Amino acid sequence: MPRTREAASKSAGRSSLAIAFITLLVIGTDLFVVSPLLPDIAHQYDVSASMAGVTVTTFSLAYMIGAPIIGSLADRVGRRTVLIAGLTVFGLANALTGLSPWFGLLLAARVLAGLAAAAITPSVQTLVGLAAPPERRAAWLAVAASGFLISLATGAPTGTAVASLLGWRETFFGIGGLTLVLVVVNLFSWRDVGTRGAPGAGPAPAAAQAAGPRSSALTKARAVSVAGLWAFAVYSLYTYVGTALTDNAHMSTGMVAVALVIYGVGAVSGSLCGGWMADRYGATRVVTGSLVALSVFEVLLVLAFHTTTAVLLLVLGLFALSAFACLPAFQAQLMHAFGREIGSVMAWNSSFVYLGTSLGSAAGGVLLSSAGFSWIAPVAAAAGLFGALVHARWALPSGQST
């Protein structure tokens, strides 16, 4: 009987992990599906393309601002409660996006969706970390995160396909409907995850059960600044890779698509490998090594533009592989260091990733227009190396590295 219960518990844990993967895939799809729909949205409301793009900006700003606040709420009322509420609001916000008769209401719906996403993503990550066996925590976090990463490659094609067959509004109706199904699924998936792990899993991190004063906002921000620097380093360059492949490497549209698929495969593989290596060799080594390696490959990527297409594609894949090993390892470190407040810290972490992505994209755009693509790499690499230094010296509370 004990073995039967243990097997059932492990099966339940794997089922919850699969649900987390699907949940983050749907949330990521909502974010990346918007880009190909912008021309139709602009035409529908008779606004400019740049104004239609504000829908993406409002979503991101709502996420960045709302995540730390909602994360603190999750620590008080429970991550599962916040997750279910977030999924419900997210589903309704997407339905409202599709129903909006005027542009102002559409923007309000995207703000609401951004706030809901800020409740969902950190809550899912926290619940996965709590449910995972301690010796496999980073690997589980990597599997969940791969759902979001896969949406990088699938989101835009999905939006294009649905919009061409049915219309852009139906795309959001579909996401809203899927999310409301996930409300029910998640409601029954995390009932035994709270201050302890899922049945059959190990206990929550020791810090989750420790008493003592709460960490200050400054302490949390200092810790997750590593994630912000990582995002700046990655997205200041990646945002403009497609442009450089077309303009500098003179690739066809088809070859650019192949290059971006290679990048996506590298990102997912890097995340999974990073989680496995963090559990086996220690998260500190993986995070620092990833930040240094991605900096090196960014410089090599620019140099590869002067070589063959095969070499360029290989370096692009290695850049993604090395870069995305960082996040699951770093999340596992945060679980260990801030277990009792992990809901708010994961939210801060997500917020800083969005902030770093936004600032990196903006900085990359300035460098691209003023100095050229080749100048983005040294700036991005410097951010990655600075992130490695911050991680090694100042990020986590003393004695909390793993």
C-alpha positions in Angstrom: 0.0 0.0 0.0 2.7 2.6 0.8 4.3 2.0 -2.6 0.9 2.3 -4.2 0.3 5.6 -2.5 3.8 6.8 -3.4 3.3 5.9 -7.0 -0.1 7.7 -7.1 1.5 10.7 -5.5 4.3 10.8 -8.1 1.7 10.5 -10.8 -0.3 13.4 -9.4 2.8 15.5 -9.2 3.6 14.8 -12.9 0.0 15.6 -13.8 0.3 18.9 -12.0 3.6 19.6 -13.9 1.9 18.9 -17.2 -1.0 21.3 -16.3 1.6 24.0 -15.3 3.3 23.5 -18.7 0.0 23.9 -20.6 -1.1 26.9 -18.5 2.1 28.8 -19.2 1.9 27.8 -22.9 -1.6 29.4 -23.1 -0.4 32.6 -21.2 2.6 32.9 -23.5 0.5 32.4 -26.6 -1.7 35.3 -25.5 1.3 37.6 -25.3 2.9 36.5 -28.6 -0.3 36.1 -30.6 -0.9 39.8 -30.7 1.9 40.9 -33.1 0.4 39.4 -36.3 -3.0 40.6 -35.4 -2.0 44.3 -35.1 -2.8 45.2 -38.7 -6.3 43.8 -38.4 -6.8 45.5 -35.1 -5.6 48.8 -36.5 -8.0 48.5 -39.5 -10.9 47.5 -37.3 -10.7 50.6 -35.1 -9.3 52.9 -37.7 -6.1 53.7 -35.7 -2.4 53.7 -36.8 -0.2 50.7 -36.6 1.8 52.3 -33.8 -1.4 53.0 -31.8 -2.5 49.4 -32.2 0.9 48.4 -30.8 0.0 50.2 -27.6 -2.1 47.2 -26.8 1.2 45.3 -26.2 2.7 48.1 -24.2 -0.3 48.4 -21.9 -0.3 44.6 -21.3 3.4 44.7 -20.4 3.2 47.8 -18.1 0.2 46.3 -16.3 2.2 43.1 -15.7 5.3 44.9 -14.5 3.5 47.1 -12.1 1.0 44.6 -10.9 3.2 41.6 -10.3 4.9 42.6 -7.1 1.7 43.8 -5.5 -0.2 40.6 -6.5 2.7 38.5 -5.4 2.6 39.9 -1.9 -1.1 39.2 -1.9 -0.4 35.6 -2.9 1.9 35.1 0.1 -1.0 36.2 2.4 -4.1 34.5 0.9 -2.4 31.6 -0.9 -0.9 31.0 -4.3 -3.6 28.6 -5.5 -6.3 31.1 -4.7 -4.5 33.9 -6.6 -3.8 31.5 -9.5 -7.5 30.6 -9.9 -8.6 34.2 -9.6 -6.0 35.2 -12.1 -7.0 32.5 -14.6 -10.7 33.5 -14.3 -10.0 37.2 -14.9 -7.6 36.3 -17.7 -10.2 34.3 -19.5 -12.8 37.1 -19.1 -10.3 39.8 -20.2 -9.6 37.9 -23.4 -13.3 37.5 -24.1 -13.7 41.3 -23.5 -10.8 41.9 -25.9 -12.7 40.0 -28.6 -16.0 41.8 -27.8 -14.7 45.3 -27.5 -16.7 47.7 -29.7 -14.2 50.6 -29.4 -10.5 50.9 -29.0 -10.5 52.4 -25.5 -12.3 49.3 -24.1 -9.8 47.1 -26.0 -6.9 48.8 -24.2 -8.7 48.4 -20.8 -9.2 44.7 -21.6 -5.5 44.3 -22.3 -4.6 46.1 -19.0 -6.9 43.6 -17.2 -5.2 40.7 -19.0 -1.8 42.0 -18.1 -2.7 42.2 -14.4 -4.2 38.7 -14.5 -1.1 37.3 -16.2 0.9 38.9 -13.4 -1.1 36.7 -11.0 -0.9 33.5 -13.0 2.8 33.1 -14.1 4.5 33.6 -10.7 1.8 31.6 -8.9 2.3 28.6 -11.3 6.1 28.8 -10.9 5.8 28.9 -7.1 3.4 26.0 -7.0 5.6 23.9 -9.3 8.6 24.7 -7.1 6.7 23.7 -3.9 5.4 20.5 -5.5 8.7 19.3 -6.9 10.9 16.8 -5.1 13.8 18.9 -3.7 16.4 17.1 -5.7 14.5 17.9 -9.0 13.2 21.4 -8.2 15.1 23.2 -10.9 14.3 20.6 -13.5 10.5 20.9 -12.8 10.7 24.6 -13.0 12.5 24.2 -16.4 9.7 22.0 -17.7 7.0 24.4 -16.7 9.0 27.4 -18.2 9.4 25.5 -21.5 5.7 25.9 -22.0 6.1 29.6 -22.1 9.2 29.3 -24.3 7.5 27.1 -26.8 4.8 29.8 -27.2 7.6 32.1 -28.6 7.6 29.9 -31.7 3.9 28.9 -31.8 2.1 32.1 -30.7 2.5 34.2 -33.9 1.7 31.4 -36.3 -1.3 30.4 -34.3 -2.6 34.0 -34.3 -2.0 34.3 -38.1 -3.8 30.9 -38.8 -6.9 31.6 -36.7 -7.2 35.2 -37.8 -7.0 34.2 -41.5 -9.6 31.5 -41.0 -12.0 33.1 -38.6 -10.9 36.6 -37.6 -8.8 38.3 -35.0 -11.6 38.5 -32.4 -12.0 34.7 -32.5 -8.4 34.3 -31.6 -9.0 36.0 -28.3 -12.3 34.1 -27.8 -10.3 30.9 -28.2 -7.6 31.9 -25.7 -10.4 33.0 -23.3 -12.2 29.7 -23.6 -9.0 27.6 -23.1 -8.2 29.7 -20.0 -11.6 29.1 -18.4 -11.1 25.3 -18.9 -7.7 25.7 -17.2 -9.5 27.3 -14.2 -11.3 24.0 -13.5 -8.2 21.9 -14.2 -5.9 24.0 -11.9 -8.6 24.1 -9.2 -8.2 20.4 -8.7 -4.4 20.2 -9.3 -2.9 22.1 -6.5 -5.1 21.3 -3.5 -2.3 19.6 -1.6 0.4 22.2 -2.4 0.9 25.0 0.1 3.4 25.3 2.8 4.5 21.7 2.0 5.0 20.0 -1.3 2.6 17.9 -3.2 1.9 14.4 -2.0 5.0 12.3 -2.4 7.2 15.3 -2.9 9.7 16.7 -0.5 8.8 19.5 1.8 8.9 23.1 0.8 12.3 24.9 1.0 13.5 25.3 4.6 13.2 29.1 4.3 9.5 28.6 3.6 8.9 27.3 7.2 11.3 29.6 9.0 10.1 32.4 11.1 11.6 35.9 11.2 11.2 39.3 9.6 10.1 39.6 6.1 12.6 40.7 3.5 12.5 44.3 2.4 11.5 45.4 -1.1 15.2 46.5 -1.6 16.4 43.0 -0.7 14.0 41.4 -3.2 14.8 43.9 -5.9 18.5 43.4 -5.5 18.1 39.7 -5.8 15.9 39.7 -8.9 18.0 42.4 -10.6 20.0 39.4 -11.9 16.9 38.4 -13.9 16.5 41.9 -15.2 20.1 42.1 -16.4 19.7 38.7 -18.0 16.6 39.8 -19.9 18.4 43.1 -21.0 21.4 41.1 -22.2 19.3 38.6 -24.2 16.5 40.8 -25.7 18.6 43.8 -26.6 20.2 41.5 -29.1 17.5 39.0 -29.9 14.8 41.6 -30.7 16.8 42.7 -33.8 18.3 39.4 -34.9 15.6 39.0 -37.5 16.4 42.4 -38.9 20.1 41.6 -39.0 19.6 38.3 -40.6 17.7 40.0 -43.4 19.7 43.1 -43.8 23.3 42.0 -42.9 23.2 38.3 -43.7 20.8 38.7 -46.7 18.8 35.7 -45.7 15.4 35.0 -47.4 12.2 35.1 -45.3 12.2 31.3 -45.2 15.8 31.1 -43.9 15.0 33.7 -41.3 12.1 31.5 -40.1 14.5 28.5 -39.9 16.9 30.6 -37.9 14.2 31.6 -35.4 13.1 28.0 -35.1 16.7 27.0 -34.3 16.8 29.8 -31.7 13.5 28.5 -30.2 14.7 24.9 -30.0 17.9 26.1 -28.4 16.0 28.1 -25.8 13.8 25.2 -24.8 16.8 22.8 -24.7 18.8 25.3 -22.7 16.0 25.7 -20.1 15.6 21.9 -19.7 19.4 21.4 -19.6 19.8 24.3 -17.1 17.3 22.8 -14.8 18.9 19.4 -14.9 22.4 20.8 -14.4 21.3 23.0 -11.5 19.9 20.0 -9.6 23.0 18.0 -10.3 25.9 20.5 -10.0 24.3 23.4 -8.1 22.3 26.4 -9.2 25.0 29.0 -8.5 27.4 27.5 -11.0 24.7 27.2 -13.7 23.5 30.8 -13.3 27.0 32.3 -13.4 28.1 30.1 -16.2 25.0 30.8 -18.2 25.5 34.6 -17.9 29.1 34.4 -18.9 28.5 32.0 -21.8 25.6 34.0 -23.3 27.9 37.1 -23.2 30.6 35.2 -25.1 28.2 33.9 -27.7 26.7 37.3 -28.3 30.0 38.6 -29.4 30.7 35.4 -31.4 27.2 35.8 -33.0 28.2 39.2 -34.5 31.5 37.8 -35.8 29.6 34.8 -37.3 27.8 37.2 -39.6 31.1 37.4 -41.5 31.2 33.6 -41.9 28.9 31.0 -43.5 25.2 30.6 -43.0 25.8 27.2 -41.2 28.2 28.7 -38.7 25.8 31.7 -38.1 22.9 29.3 -37.4 25.0 27.2 -35.1 26.2 30.2 -33.0 22.6 31.5 -32.8 21.4 28.1 -31.4 24.3 28.0 -29.0 23.5 31.5 -27.8 19.9 30.5 -27.0 21.1 27.3 -25.4 23.5 29.0 -23.1 21.2 32.0 -22.3 18.1 30.0 -21.3 19.9 27.7 -18.9 19.9 30.6 -16.5 16.2 31.1 -15.5 15.2 27.7 -14.0 18.4 27.6 -12.0 17.9 31.1 -10.7 14.3 30.4 -9.8 15.4 27.4 -7.8 17.9 29.6 -6.0 15.1 32.1 -5.2 12.9 29.3 -3.8 15.8 28.3 -1.5 16.6 31.9 -0.4 13.0 33.3 0.0 10.8 30.3 0.5 8.5 31.9 3.0 7.9 34.8 0.6 8.4 33.0 -2.6 5.1 34.2 -4.1 6.1 37.8 -4.0 9.7 37.2 -4.9 8.7 35.1 -8.0 6.4 38.0 -8.9 9.3 40.5 -8.5 11.4 38.2 -10.7 8.8 38.1 -13.5 8.4 41.9 -13.2 12.1 42.5 -13.6 12.3 40.1 -16.6 9.6 42.3 -18.3 11.5 45.4 -17.3 14.8 44.1 -18.6 13.2 43.0 -21.8 11.6 46.4 -22.4 14.7 48.4 -21.6 16.9 46.0 -23.6 14.7 46.2 -26.6 14.7 50.0 -26.4 18.5 50.2 -26.0 19.0 47.8 -28.8 16.8 49.9 -31.0 18.8 53.1 -30.3 22.1 51.3 -31.0 20.7 49.8 -34.2 19.6 53.1 -35.6 22.6 55.1 -34.5 25.6 52.7 -34.7 24.4 49.5 -36.3 23.6 45.9 -35.2 27.3 45.0 -34.4 27.3 47.5 -31.6 24.4 45.9 -29.7 26.5 42.8 -28.9 29.2 44.4 -26.7 26.6 46.4 -24.7 24.4 43.2 -24.3 27.5 41.2 -23.3 28.5 43.8 -20.7 25.0 43.5 -19.2 25.4 39.8 -19.0 28.8 39.9 -17.4 27.6 42.5 -14.9 24.6 40.2 -14.1 27.1 37.4 -13.4 29.1 39.8 -11.0 25.9 40.9 -9.2 24.8 37.3 -8.9 28.2 36.2 -7.4 28.7 39.1 -5.0 25.5 40.9 -4.0 22.2 39.3 -5.2 21.2 36.7 -2.7 21.1 37.0 1.1 24.3 35.7 2.7 24.5 32.0 3.0 21.5 31.4 0.7 23.3 30.3 -2.5 22.9 26.7 -3.7 
